[in-house]
């Protein structure tokens, strides 16, 4: 069995066995390429993901041509880095050039406003319910955390955990843990 470097040399030199060498490289390293793309692409059903996987043979070939054995890096590491940067660059390009289509029909705009108002009403209702349950909790720290965080707040924003922790003489993580454990406890009651 030939090493990666021998196969890459054959591919670069366009020898009579270069297609066999390329097939061996593709068979040997497709898993690495797909694994890296899987880890980086956020949505597996996206067009970018499907395009990268469909063209993996070409990208492995291109990586073999770019590979420099004098750098002392294994081809699988080089290919993994090439796949990573390929995916990141494609995602960044797509995000920069993303255009959203908006429908300016009056009916659709009114429906979206109604939906957002009903969502806000549900959120306010859930918050009120959570605060009332926090006031009834035997642990008085829960009530104080909810009051500081959601009722008192700062300039129509939630109060930062750092300030809450300082006021209650607790650690930041302690406040977050008390808050989250209470949320978990009451989640079923509210929803």
JOBELGI-V538735 format. One record per backbone hydrogen bond with DSSP energy under -1.0 kcal/mol. NH is the residue of the N-H (numbers start at 1). CO is the residue of the C=O. If there is no record, write none. Layout:
nh=NH co=CO
nh=NH co=CO
This chain:
nh=7 co=3
nh=8 co=4
nh=9 co=5
nh=10 co=6
nh=11 co=7
nh=12 co=8
nh=13 co=9
nh=15 co=10
nh=18 co=15
nh=21 co=17
nh=22 co=18
nh=23 co=19
nh=24 co=20
nh=25 co=21
nh=26 co=22
nh=27 co=23
nh=28 co=24
nh=29 co=25
nh=30 co=26
nh=33 co=29
nh=34 co=30
nh=35 co=31
nh=36 co=32
nh=37 co=33
nh=38 co=34
nh=39 co=35
nh=40 co=36
nh=41 co=37
nh=46 co=43
nh=50 co=46
nh=51 co=47
nh=52 co=48
nh=53 co=49
nh=54 co=50
nh=55 co=51
nh=56 co=53
nh=59 co=55
nh=60 co=56
nh=61 co=57
nh=62 co=58
nh=63 co=59
nh=64 co=60
nh=65 co=61
nh=66 co=62
nh=67 co=63
nh=71 co=68
nh=72 co=69
nh=78 co=74
nh=79 co=75
nh=80 co=76
nh=81 co=77
nh=82 co=78
nh=83 co=79
nh=84 co=80
nh=85 co=81
nh=86 co=82
nh=87 co=83
nh=88 co=84
nh=89 co=85
nh=90 co=86
nh=91 co=87
nh=92 co=88
nh=93 co=89
nh=94 co=90
nh=95 co=91
nh=96 co=92
nh=97 co=93
nh=109 co=105
nh=110 co=106
nh=111 co=107
nh=112 co=108
nh=113 co=109
nh=114 co=110
nh=115 co=111
nh=116 co=112
nh=117 co=113
nh=118 co=114
nh=119 co=115
nh=120 co=116
nh=121 co=117
nh=122 co=118
nh=123 co=119
nh=124 co=120
nh=125 co=121
nh=126 co=122
nh=127 co=123
nh=128 co=124
nh=129 co=125
nh=130 co=126
nh=131 co=127
nh=132 co=128
nh=133 co=129
nh=134 co=130
nh=135 co=131
nh=142 co=139
nh=144 co=140
nh=145 co=141
nh=146 co=142
nh=147 co=143
nh=148 co=144
nh=149 co=145
nh=150 co=146
nh=151 co=147
nh=152 co=147
nh=153 co=148
nh=154 co=157
nh=159 co=149
nh=164 co=160
nh=165 co=161
nh=166 co=162
nh=167 co=163
nh=168 co=164
nh=170 co=165
nh=175 co=171
nh=176 co=172
nh=177 co=173
nh=178 co=174
nh=179 co=175
nh=180 co=176
nh=181 co=177
nh=182 co=178
nh=183 co=179
nh=184 co=180
nh=185 co=181
nh=186 co=182
nh=187 co=183
nh=190 co=186
nh=191 co=187
